[in-house]
Amino acid sequence: MDNMKKELEDSKFEHKEIDFGTRKISKMNFSHIVTIPKKFIQSTRYEKITSIRMIMQDGCLKLVPIRAKNGDEEIDL
């Protein structure tokens, strides 16, 4: 558990200048498409991240990570 918390702090420090949380939603064939930046996906050191997804009034998707998991280790963010 302590290992994952340290990795989380390291990750926040390495990418603190980048805003990953808000992405524009586009429409295509009656579907809503959201692209997640490759850098966001590559920056995570966890096998699984659980997040809350909110569609904002301006049409942006906001991702709020709440839990991360590596193997049997799990932490709340």
PDB file of N, CA, C and O in Angstrom:
ATOM      1  N   MET A   1       0.827  -1.191   0.000  1.00  0.00           N
ATOM      2  CA  MET A   1       0.000   0.000   0.000  1.00  0.00           C
ATOM      3  C   MET A   1       0.869   1.251   0.000  1.00  0.00           C
ATOM      4  O   MET A   1       0.594   2.191  -0.747  1.00  0.00           O
ATOM      5  N   ASP A   2       1.908   1.279   0.821  1.00  0.00           N
ATOM      6  CA  ASP A   2       2.793   2.443   0.868  1.00  0.00           C
ATOM      7  C   ASP A   2       3.498   2.665  -0.458  1.00  0.00           C
ATOM      8  O   ASP A   2       3.718   3.805  -0.869  1.00  0.00           O
ATOM      9  N   ASN A   3       3.853   1.568  -1.130  1.00  0.00           N
ATOM     10  CA  ASN A   3       4.487   1.659  -2.448  1.00  0.00           C
ATOM     11  C   ASN A   3       3.598   2.396  -3.434  1.00  0.00           C
ATOM     12  O   ASN A   3       4.059   3.286  -4.150  1.00  0.00           O
ATOM     13  N   MET A   4       2.305   2.021  -3.471  1.00  0.00           N
ATOM     14  CA  MET A   4       1.382   2.645  -4.412  1.00  0.00           C
ATOM     15  C   MET A   4       1.191   4.123  -4.095  1.00  0.00           C
ATOM     16  O   MET A   4       1.096   4.942  -5.010  1.00  0.00           O
ATOM     17  N   LYS A   5       1.134   4.477  -2.811  1.00  0.00           N
ATOM     18  CA  LYS A   5       0.974   5.885  -2.438  1.00  0.00           C
ATOM     19  C   LYS A   5       2.181   6.704  -2.874  1.00  0.00           C
ATOM     20  O   LYS A   5       2.033   7.834  -3.339  1.00  0.00           O
ATOM     21  N   LYS A   6       3.386   6.132  -2.726  1.00  0.00           N
ATOM     22  CA  LYS A   6       4.598   6.826  -3.160  1.00  0.00           C
ATOM     23  C   LYS A   6       4.594   7.012  -4.673  1.00  0.00           C
ATOM     24  O   LYS A   6       4.941   8.084  -5.169  1.00  0.00           O
ATOM     25  N   GLU A   7       4.199   5.961  -5.414  1.00  0.00           N
ATOM     26  CA  GLU A   7       4.126   6.061  -6.871  1.00  0.00           C
ATOM     27  C   GLU A   7       3.119   7.122  -7.288  1.00  0.00           C
ATOM     28  O   GLU A   7       3.351   7.855  -8.249  1.00  0.00           O
ATOM     29  N   LEU A   8       2.006   7.207  -6.574  1.00  0.00           N
ATOM     30  CA  LEU A   8       0.998   8.217  -6.881  1.00  0.00           C
ATOM     31  C   LEU A   8       1.571   9.613  -6.696  1.00  0.00           C
ATOM     32  O   LEU A   8       1.379  10.480  -7.549  1.00  0.00           O
ATOM     33  N   GLU A   9       2.267   9.838  -5.601  1.00  0.00           N
ATOM     34  CA  GLU A   9       2.890  11.143  -5.355  1.00  0.00           C
ATOM     35  C   GLU A   9       3.931  11.455  -6.429  1.00  0.00           C
ATOM     36  O   GLU A   9       3.994  12.584  -6.914  1.00  0.00           O
ATOM     37  N   ASP A  10       4.751  10.463  -6.805  1.00  0.00           N
ATOM     38  CA  ASP A  10       5.746  10.656  -7.869  1.00  0.00           C
ATOM     39  C   ASP A  10       5.067  11.030  -9.172  1.00  0.00           C
ATOM     40  O   ASP A  10       5.528  11.924  -9.881  1.00  0.00           O
ATOM     41  N   SER A  11       3.973  10.353  -9.492  1.00  0.00           N
ATOM     42  CA  SER A  11       3.250  10.608 -10.734  1.00  0.00           C
ATOM     43  C   SER A  11       2.670  12.021 -10.734  1.00  0.00           C
ATOM     44  O   SER A  11       2.730  12.712 -11.751  1.00  0.00           O
ATOM     45  N   LYS A  12       2.111  12.457  -9.606  1.00  0.00           N
ATOM     46  CA  LYS A  12       1.569  13.818  -9.510  1.00  0.00           C
ATOM     47  C   LYS A  12       2.670  14.847  -9.731  1.00  0.00           C
ATOM     48  O   LYS A  12       2.455  15.858 -10.400  1.00  0.00           O
ATOM     49  N   PHE A  13       3.839  14.594  -9.175  1.00  0.00           N
ATOM     50  CA  PHE A  13       4.960  15.521  -9.319  1.00  0.00           C
ATOM     51  C   PHE A  13       5.429  15.585 -10.770  1.00  0.00           C
ATOM     52  O   PHE A  13       5.681  16.671 -11.292  1.00  0.00           O
ATOM     53  N   GLU A  14       5.549  14.423 -11.427  1.00  0.00           N
ATOM     54  CA  GLU A  14       6.048  14.376 -12.802  1.00  0.00           C
ATOM     55  C   GLU A  14       5.108  15.061 -13.782  1.00  0.00           C
ATOM     56  O   GLU A  14       5.565  15.640 -14.768  1.00  0.00           O
ATOM     57  N   HIS A  15       3.804  15.008 -13.533  1.00  0.00           N
ATOM     58  CA  HIS A  15       2.832  15.496 -14.508  1.00  0.00           C
ATOM     59  C   HIS A  15       1.969  16.631 -13.971  1.00  0.00           C
ATOM     60  O   HIS A  15       0.863  16.855 -14.464  1.00  0.00           O
ATOM     61  N   LYS A  16       2.464  17.350 -12.965  1.00  0.00           N
ATOM     62  CA  LYS A  16       1.632  18.359 -12.316  1.00  0.00           C
ATOM     63  C   LYS A  16       1.252  19.515 -13.238  1.00  0.00           C
ATOM     64  O   LYS A  16       0.243  20.178 -12.997  1.00  0.00           O
ATOM     65  N   GLU A  17       2.031  19.773 -14.288  1.00  0.00           N
ATOM     66  CA  GLU A  17       1.732  20.908 -15.158  1.00  0.00           C
ATOM     67  C   GLU A  17       0.713  20.572 -16.247  1.00  0.00           C
ATOM     68  O   GLU A  17       0.308  21.459 -16.999  1.00  0.00           O
ATOM     69  N   ILE A  18       0.295  19.323 -16.345  1.00  0.00           N
ATOM     70  CA  ILE A  18      -0.616  18.906 -17.414  1.00  0.00           C
ATOM     71  C   ILE A  18      -2.011  18.713 -16.836  1.00  0.00           C
ATOM     72  O   ILE A  18      -2.173  18.034 -15.822  1.00  0.00           O
ATOM     73  N   ASP A  19      -3.022  19.304 -17.471  1.00  0.00           N
ATOM     74  CA  ASP A  19      -4.406  19.130 -17.036  1.00  0.00           C
ATOM     75  C   ASP A  19      -5.015  17.986 -17.833  1.00  0.00           C
ATOM     76  O   ASP A  19      -5.341  18.150 -19.008  1.00  0.00           O
ATOM     77  N   PHE A  20      -5.168  16.828 -17.199  1.00  0.00           N
ATOM     78  CA  PHE A  20      -5.720  15.663 -17.882  1.00  0.00           C
ATOM     79  C   PHE A  20      -7.224  15.543 -17.686  1.00  0.00           C
ATOM     80  O   PHE A  20      -7.865  14.742 -18.367  1.00  0.00           O
ATOM     81  N   GLY A  21      -7.796  16.307 -16.784  1.00  0.00           N
ATOM     82  CA  GLY A  21      -9.142  16.030 -16.319  1.00  0.00           C
ATOM     83  C   GLY A  21     -10.290  16.385 -17.230  1.00  0.00           C
ATOM     84  O   GLY A  21     -11.375  15.832 -17.053  1.00  0.00           O
ATOM     85  N   THR A  22     -10.126  17.267 -18.190  1.00  0.00           N
ATOM     86  CA  THR A  22     -11.255  17.711 -18.992  1.00  0.00           C
ATOM     87  C   THR A  22     -10.980  17.503 -20.475  1.00  0.00           C
ATOM     88  O   THR A  22      -9.948  17.936 -20.988  1.00  0.00           O
ATOM     89  N   ARG A  23     -11.905  16.838 -21.161  1.00  0.00           N
ATOM     90  CA  ARG A  23     -11.767  16.589 -22.596  1.00  0.00           C
ATOM     91  C   ARG A  23     -13.059  16.986 -23.293  1.00  0.00           C
ATOM     92  O   ARG A  23     -14.137  16.836 -22.717  1.00  0.00           O
ATOM     93  N   LYS A  24     -12.975  17.493 -24.530  1.00  0.00           N
ATOM     94  CA  LYS A  24     -14.153  17.852 -25.308  1.00  0.00           C
ATOM     95  C   LYS A  24     -14.857  16.593 -25.806  1.00  0.00           C
ATOM     96  O   LYS A  24     -14.204  15.614 -26.168  1.00  0.00           O
ATOM     97  N   ILE A  25     -16.167  16.620 -25.823  1.00  0.00           N
ATOM     98  CA  ILE A  25     -16.962  15.514 -26.345  1.00  0.00           C
ATOM     99  C   ILE A  25     -17.399  15.890 -27.751  1.00  0.00           C
ATOM    100  O   ILE A  25     -17.928  16.981 -27.966  1.00  0.00           O
ATOM    101  N   SER A  26     -17.182  14.995 -28.714  1.00  0.00           N
ATOM    102  CA  SER A  26     -17.630  15.241 -30.084  1.00  0.00           C
ATOM    103  C   SER A  26     -18.714  14.230 -30.442  1.00  0.00           C
ATOM    104  O   SER A  26     -18.820  13.171 -29.822  1.00  0.00           O
ATOM    105  N   LYS A  27     -19.505  14.564 -31.435  1.00  0.00           N
ATOM    106  CA  LYS A  27     -20.587  13.666 -31.840  1.00  0.00           C
ATOM    107  C   LYS A  27     -20.246  13.051 -33.193  1.00  0.00           C
ATOM    108  O   LYS A  27     -19.750  13.730 -34.092  1.00  0.00           O
ATOM    109  N   MET A  28     -20.523  11.747 -33.321  1.00  0.00           N
ATOM    110  CA  MET A  28     -20.234  11.043 -34.564  1.00  0.00           C
ATOM    111  C   MET A  28     -21.239   9.903 -34.695  1.00  0.00           C
ATOM    112  O   MET A  28     -21.277   9.009 -33.849  1.00  0.00           O
ATOM    113  N   ASN A  29     -22.043   9.928 -35.739  1.00  0.00           N
ATOM    114  CA  ASN A  29     -23.036   8.871 -35.965  1.00  0.00           C
ATOM    115  C   ASN A  29     -23.905   8.608 -34.732  1.00  0.00           C
ATOM    116  O   ASN A  29     -24.088   7.461 -34.324  1.00  0.00           O
ATOM    117  N   PHE A  30     -24.426   9.661 -34.156  1.00  0.00           N
ATOM    118  CA  PHE A  30     -25.322   9.576 -33.002  1.00  0.00           C
ATOM    119  C   PHE A  30     -24.645   9.037 -31.738  1.00  0.00           C
ATOM    120  O   PHE A  30     -25.330   8.665 -30.785  1.00  0.00           O
ATOM    121  N   SER A  31     -23.322   8.991 -31.719  1.00  0.00           N
ATOM    122  CA  SER A  31     -22.575   8.556 -30.538  1.00  0.00           C
ATOM    123  C   SER A  31     -21.764   9.725 -30.013  1.00  0.00           C
ATOM    124  O   SER A  31     -21.428  10.643 -30.761  1.00  0.00           O
ATOM    125  N   HIS A  32     -21.458   9.691 -28.751  1.00  0.00           N
ATOM    126  CA  HIS A  32     -20.581  10.698 -28.167  1.00  0.00           C
ATOM    127  C   HIS A  32     -19.197  10.092 -28.038  1.00  0.00           C
ATOM    128  O   HIS A  32     -19.027   9.050 -27.406  1.00  0.00           O
ATOM    129  N   ILE A  33     -18.209  10.741 -28.634  1.00  0.00           N
ATOM    130  CA  ILE A  33     -16.840  10.242 -28.671  1.00  0.00           C
ATOM    131  C   ILE A  33     -15.964  11.113 -27.769  1.00  0.00           C
ATOM    132  O   ILE A  33     -16.014  12.341 -27.837  1.00  0.00           O
ATOM    133  N   VAL A  34     -15.171  10.469 -26.933  1.00  0.00           N
ATOM    134  CA  VAL A  34     -14.219  11.191 -26.088  1.00  0.00           C
ATOM    135  C   VAL A  34     -12.850  10.580 -26.309  1.00  0.00           C
ATOM    136  O   VAL A  34     -12.683   9.364 -26.217  1.00  0.00           O
ATOM    137  N   THR A  35     -11.872  11.423 -26.601  1.00  0.00           N
ATOM    138  CA  THR A  35     -10.505  10.917 -26.736  1.00  0.00           C
ATOM    139  C   THR A  35      -9.743  11.217 -25.454  1.00  0.00           C
ATOM    140  O   THR A  35      -9.816  12.321 -24.916  1.00  0.00           O
ATOM    141  N   ILE A  36      -9.021  10.229 -24.981  1.00  0.00           N
ATOM    142  CA  ILE A  36      -8.189  10.392 -23.786  1.00  0.00           C
ATOM    143  C   ILE A  36      -6.751  10.530 -24.265  1.00  0.00           C
ATOM    144  O   ILE A  36      -6.291   9.702 -25.051  1.00  0.00           O
ATOM    145  N   PRO A  37      -6.031  11.545 -23.819  1.00  0.00           N
ATOM    146  CA  PRO A  37      -4.660  11.744 -24.295  1.00  0.00           C
ATOM    147  C   PRO A  37      -3.770  10.535 -24.003  1.00  0.00           C
ATOM    148  O   PRO A  37      -3.826   9.944 -22.925  1.00  0.00           O
ATOM    149  N   LYS A  38      -2.951  10.187 -24.991  1.00  0.00           N
ATOM    150  CA  LYS A  38      -2.018   9.064 -24.836  1.00  0.00           C
ATOM    151  C   LYS A  38      -1.110   9.279 -23.621  1.00  0.00           C
ATOM    152  O   LYS A  38      -0.788   8.334 -22.902  1.00  0.00           O
ATOM    153  N   LYS A  39      -0.709  10.516 -23.405  1.00  0.00           N
ATOM    154  CA  LYS A  39       0.174  10.827 -22.278  1.00  0.00           C
ATOM    155  C   LYS A  39      -0.507  10.531 -20.942  1.00  0.00           C
ATOM    156  O   LYS A  39       0.147  10.108 -19.989  1.00  0.00           O
ATOM    157  N   PHE A  40      -1.815  10.751 -20.876  1.00  0.00           N
ATOM    158  CA  PHE A  40      -2.578  10.438 -19.662  1.00  0.00           C
ATOM    159  C   PHE A  40      -2.545   8.941 -19.383  1.00  0.00           C
ATOM    160  O   PHE A  40      -2.303   8.517 -18.253  1.00  0.00           O
ATOM    161  N   ILE A  41      -2.788   8.148 -20.415  1.00  0.00           N
ATOM    162  CA  ILE A  41      -2.805   6.693 -20.259  1.00  0.00           C
ATOM    163  C   ILE A  41      -1.421   6.179 -19.900  1.00  0.00           C
ATOM    164  O   ILE A  41      -1.285   5.313 -19.036  1.00  0.00           O
ATOM    165  N   GLN A  42      -0.388   6.707 -20.557  1.00  0.00           N
ATOM    166  CA  GLN A  42       0.973   6.247 -20.296  1.00  0.00           C
ATOM    167  C   GLN A  42       1.487   6.722 -18.940  1.00  0.00           C
ATOM    168  O   GLN A  42       2.392   6.104 -18.379  1.00  0.00           O
ATOM    169  N   SER A  43       0.931   7.802 -18.405  1.00  0.00           N
ATOM    170  CA  SER A  43       1.439   8.358 -17.151  1.00  0.00           C
ATOM    171  C   SER A  43       1.017   7.544 -15.933  1.00  0.00           C
ATOM    172  O   SER A  43       1.631   7.645 -14.871  1.00  0.00           O
ATOM    173  N   THR A  44      -0.024   6.742 -16.085  1.00  0.00           N
ATOM    174  CA  THR A  44      -0.475   5.970 -14.932  1.00  0.00           C
ATOM    175  C   THR A  44       0.386   4.733 -14.733  1.00  0.00           C
ATOM    176  O   THR A  44       0.805   4.085 -15.693  1.00  0.00           O
ATOM    177  N   ARG A  45       0.639   4.422 -13.481  1.00  0.00           N
ATOM    178  CA  ARG A  45       1.457   3.251 -13.150  1.00  0.00           C
ATOM    179  C   ARG A  45       0.587   2.146 -12.575  1.00  0.00           C
ATOM    180  O   ARG A  45       1.101   1.196 -11.985  1.00  0.00           O
ATOM    181  N   TYR A  46      -0.709   2.259 -12.737  1.00  0.00           N
ATOM    182  CA  TYR A  46      -1.628   1.308 -12.133  1.00  0.00           C
ATOM    183  C   TYR A  46      -2.287   0.457 -13.202  1.00  0.00           C
ATOM    184  O   TYR A  46      -2.485   0.903 -14.332  1.00  0.00           O
ATOM    185  N   GLU A  47      -2.630  -0.792 -12.832  1.00  0.00           N
ATOM    186  CA  GLU A  47      -3.310  -1.689 -13.757  1.00  0.00           C
ATOM    187  C   GLU A  47      -4.736  -1.213 -14.017  1.00  0.00           C
ATOM    188  O   GLU A  47      -5.259  -1.359 -15.122  1.00  0.00           O
ATOM    189  N   LYS A  48      -5.355  -0.645 -12.993  1.00  0.00           N
ATOM    190  CA  LYS A  48      -6.754  -0.231 -13.117  1.00  0.00           C
ATOM    191  C   LYS A  48      -6.991   1.028 -12.300  1.00  0.00           C
ATOM    192  O   LYS A  48      -6.568   1.115 -11.147  1.00  0.00           O
ATOM    193  N   ILE A  49      -7.668   2.002 -12.897  1.00  0.00           N
ATOM    194  CA  ILE A  49      -8.067   3.206 -12.174  1.00  0.00           C
ATOM    195  C   ILE A  49      -9.581   3.346 -12.312  1.00  0.00           C
ATOM    196  O   ILE A  49     -10.114   3.323 -13.421  1.00  0.00           O
ATOM    197  N   THR A  50     -10.263   3.490 -11.189  1.00  0.00           N
ATOM    198  CA  THR A  50     -11.703   3.722 -11.192  1.00  0.00           C
ATOM    199  C   THR A  50     -11.920   5.221 -11.083  1.00  0.00           C
ATOM    200  O   THR A  50     -11.331   5.884 -10.228  1.00  0.00           O
ATOM    201  N   SER A  51     -12.775   5.755 -11.958  1.00  0.00           N
ATOM    202  CA  SER A  51     -13.002   7.201 -11.925  1.00  0.00           C
ATOM    203  C   SER A  51     -14.484   7.514 -12.061  1.00  0.00           C
ATOM    204  O   SER A  51     -15.265   6.718 -12.583  1.00  0.00           O
ATOM    205  N   ILE A  52     -14.844   8.686 -11.578  1.00  0.00           N
ATOM    206  CA  ILE A  52     -16.191   9.217 -11.759  1.00  0.00           C
ATOM    207  C   ILE A  52     -16.154  10.052 -13.035  1.00  0.00           C
ATOM    208  O   ILE A  52     -15.242  10.856 -13.230  1.00  0.00           O
ATOM    209  N   ARG A  53     -17.139   9.863 -13.896  1.00  0.00           N
ATOM    210  CA  ARG A  53     -17.217  10.622 -15.144  1.00  0.00           C
ATOM    211  C   ARG A  53     -18.395  11.587 -15.063  1.00  0.00           C
ATOM    212  O   ARG A  53     -19.513  11.188 -14.737  1.00  0.00           O
ATOM    213  N   MET A  54     -18.137  12.860 -15.362  1.00  0.00           N
ATOM    214  CA  MET A  54     -19.192  13.871 -15.326  1.00  0.00           C
ATOM    215  C   MET A  54     -19.180  14.642 -16.642  1.00  0.00           C
ATOM    216  O   MET A  54     -18.121  15.055 -17.113  1.00  0.00           O
ATOM    217  N   ILE A  55     -20.350  14.834 -17.232  1.00  0.00           N
ATOM    218  CA  ILE A  55     -20.457  15.686 -18.417  1.00  0.00           C
ATOM    219  C   ILE A  55     -20.812  17.079 -17.923  1.00  0.00           C
ATOM    220  O   ILE A  55     -21.849  17.281 -17.292  1.00  0.00           O
ATOM    221  N   MET A  56     -19.943  18.033 -18.215  1.00  0.00           N
ATOM    222  CA  MET A  56     -20.111  19.396 -17.744  1.00  0.00           C
ATOM    223  C   MET A  56     -21.068  20.156 -18.668  1.00  0.00           C
ATOM    224  O   MET A  56     -21.356  19.694 -19.772  1.00  0.00           O
ATOM    225  N   GLN A  57     -21.556  21.303 -18.229  1.00  0.00           N
ATOM    226  CA  GLN A  57     -22.498  22.099 -19.014  1.00  0.00           C
ATOM    227  C   GLN A  57     -21.900  22.592 -20.321  1.00  0.00           C
ATOM    228  O   GLN A  57     -22.627  22.808 -21.290  1.00  0.00           O
ATOM    229  N   ASP A  58     -20.578  22.775 -20.362  1.00  0.00           N
ATOM    230  CA  ASP A  58     -19.944  23.262 -21.590  1.00  0.00           C
ATOM    231  C   ASP A  58     -19.612  22.133 -22.566  1.00  0.00           C
ATOM    232  O   ASP A  58     -18.937  22.365 -23.569  1.00  0.00           O
ATOM    233  N   GLY A  59     -20.087  20.893 -22.277  1.00  0.00           N
ATOM    234  CA  GLY A  59     -19.865  19.778 -23.191  1.00  0.00           C
ATOM    235  C   GLY A  59     -18.558  19.045 -22.980  1.00  0.00           C
ATOM    236  O   GLY A  59     -18.161  18.241 -23.823  1.00  0.00           O
ATOM    237  N   CYS A  60     -17.883  19.303 -21.876  1.00  0.00           N
ATOM    238  CA  CYS A  60     -16.626  18.613 -21.581  1.00  0.00           C
ATOM    239  C   CYS A  60     -16.891  17.430 -20.655  1.00  0.00           C
ATOM    240  O   CYS A  60     -17.840  17.432 -19.870  1.00  0.00           O
ATOM    241  N   LEU A  61     -16.042  16.437 -20.763  1.00  0.00           N
ATOM    242  CA  LEU A  61     -16.087  15.300 -19.858  1.00  0.00           C
ATOM    243  C   LEU A  61     -15.020  15.497 -18.799  1.00  0.00           C
ATOM    244  O   LEU A  61     -13.856  15.734 -19.121  1.00  0.00           O
ATOM    245  N   LYS A  62     -15.410  15.400 -17.545  1.00  0.00           N
ATOM    246  CA  LYS A  62     -14.446  15.533 -16.448  1.00  0.00           C
ATOM    247  C   LYS A  62     -14.257  14.160 -15.816  1.00  0.00           C
ATOM    248  O   LYS A  62     -15.226  13.508 -15.427  1.00  0.00           O
ATOM    249  N   LEU A  63     -13.000  13.723 -15.716  1.00  0.00           N
ATOM    250  CA  LEU A  63     -12.664  12.444 -15.099  1.00  0.00           C
ATOM    251  C   LEU A  63     -12.069  12.705 -13.728  1.00  0.00           C
ATOM    252  O   LEU A  63     -11.098  13.451 -13.598  1.00  0.00           O
ATOM    253  N   VAL A  64     -12.646  12.095 -12.709  1.00  0.00           N
ATOM    254  CA  VAL A  64     -12.146  12.261 -11.346  1.00  0.00           C
ATOM    255  C   VAL A  64     -11.744  10.878 -10.831  1.00  0.00           C
ATOM    256  O   VAL A  64     -12.611  10.080 -10.474  1.00  0.00           O
ATOM    257  N   PRO A  65     -10.432  10.582 -10.786  1.00  0.00           N
ATOM    258  CA  PRO A  65     -10.014   9.268 -10.295  1.00  0.00           C
ATOM    259  C   PRO A  65     -10.308   9.122  -8.805  1.00  0.00           C
ATOM    260  O   PRO A  65     -10.049  10.033  -8.018  1.00  0.00           O
ATOM    261  N   ILE A  66     -10.858   7.953  -8.425  1.00  0.00           N
ATOM    262  CA  ILE A  66     -11.194   7.740  -7.018  1.00  0.00           C
ATOM    263  C   ILE A  66     -10.470   6.541  -6.406  1.00  0.00           C
ATOM    264  O   ILE A  66     -10.312   6.474  -5.187  1.00  0.00           O
ATOM    265  N   ARG A  67     -10.027   5.593  -7.236  1.00  0.00           N
ATOM    266  CA  ARG A  67      -9.382   4.392  -6.701  1.00  0.00           C
ATOM    267  C   ARG A  67      -8.400   3.845  -7.733  1.00  0.00           C
ATOM    268  O   ARG A  67      -8.666   3.893  -8.934  1.00  0.00           O
ATOM    269  N   ALA A  68      -7.268   3.328  -7.265  1.00  0.00           N
ATOM    270  CA  ALA A  68      -6.271   2.713  -8.146  1.00  0.00           C
ATOM    271  C   ALA A  68      -5.956   1.319  -7.630  1.00  0.00           C
ATOM    272  O   ALA A  68      -6.028   1.052  -6.431  1.00  0.00           O
ATOM    273  N   LYS A  69      -5.601   0.423  -8.570  1.00  0.00           N
ATOM    274  CA  LYS A  69      -5.328  -0.956  -8.182  1.00  0.00           C
ATOM    275  C   LYS A  69      -4.136  -1.494  -8.952  1.00  0.00           C
ATOM    276  O   LYS A  69      -4.018  -1.286 -10.160  1.00  0.00           O
ATOM    277  N   ASN A  70      -3.248  -2.189  -8.243  1.00  0.00           N
ATOM    278  CA  ASN A  70      -2.123  -2.933  -8.812  1.00  0.00           C
ATOM    279  C   ASN A  70      -2.143  -4.305  -8.173  1.00  0.00           C
ATOM    280  O   ASN A  70      -1.877  -4.427  -6.978  1.00  0.00           O
ATOM    281  N   GLY A  71      -2.449  -5.335  -8.933  1.00  0.00           N
ATOM    282  CA  GLY A  71      -2.513  -6.678  -8.353  1.00  0.00           C
ATOM    283  C   GLY A  71      -3.525  -6.720  -7.228  1.00  0.00           C
ATOM    284  O   GLY A  71      -4.698  -6.410  -7.435  1.00  0.00           O
ATOM    285  N   ASP A  72      -3.082  -7.103  -6.030  1.00  0.00           N
ATOM    286  CA  ASP A  72      -3.972  -7.174  -4.870  1.00  0.00           C
ATOM    287  C   ASP A  72      -3.994  -5.878  -4.068  1.00  0.00           C
ATOM    288  O   ASP A  72      -4.812  -5.722  -3.162  1.00  0.00           O
ATOM    289  N   GLU A  73      -3.093  -4.943  -4.399  1.00  0.00           N
ATOM    290  CA  GLU A  73      -3.037  -3.660  -3.686  1.00  0.00           C
ATOM    291  C   GLU A  73      -4.069  -2.700  -4.257  1.00  0.00           C
ATOM    292  O   GLU A  73      -4.203  -2.575  -5.474  1.00  0.00           O
ATOM    293  N   GLU A  74      -4.797  -2.024  -3.379  1.00  0.00           N
ATOM    294  CA  GLU A  74      -5.783  -1.049  -3.827  1.00  0.00           C
ATOM    295  C   GLU A  74      -5.741   0.155  -2.898  1.00  0.00           C
ATOM    296  O   GLU A  74      -5.677   0.000  -1.679  1.00  0.00           O
ATOM    297  N   ILE A  75      -5.776   1.372  -3.478  1.00  0.00           N
ATOM    298  CA  ILE A  75      -5.775   2.586  -2.659  1.00  0.00           C
ATOM    299  C   ILE A  75      -6.860   3.542  -3.133  1.00  0.00           C
ATOM    300  O   ILE A  75      -7.227   3.550  -4.308  1.00  0.00           O
ATOM    301  N   ASP A  76      -7.366   4.344  -2.207  1.00  0.00           N
ATOM    302  CA  ASP A  76      -8.297   5.418  -2.544  1.00  0.00           C
ATOM    303  C   ASP A  76      -7.476   6.645  -2.889  1.00  0.00           C
ATOM    304  O   ASP A  76      -6.486   6.944  -2.221  1.00  0.00           O
ATOM    305  N   LEU A  77      -7.880   7.353  -3.924  1.00  0.00           N
ATOM    306  CA  LEU A  77      -7.131   8.543  -4.359  1.00  0.00           C
ATOM    307  C   LEU A  77      -7.754   9.809  -3.797  1.00  0.00           C
ATOM    308  O   LEU A  77      -7.260  10.907  -4.055  1.00  0.00           O
TER     309      LEU A  77
END
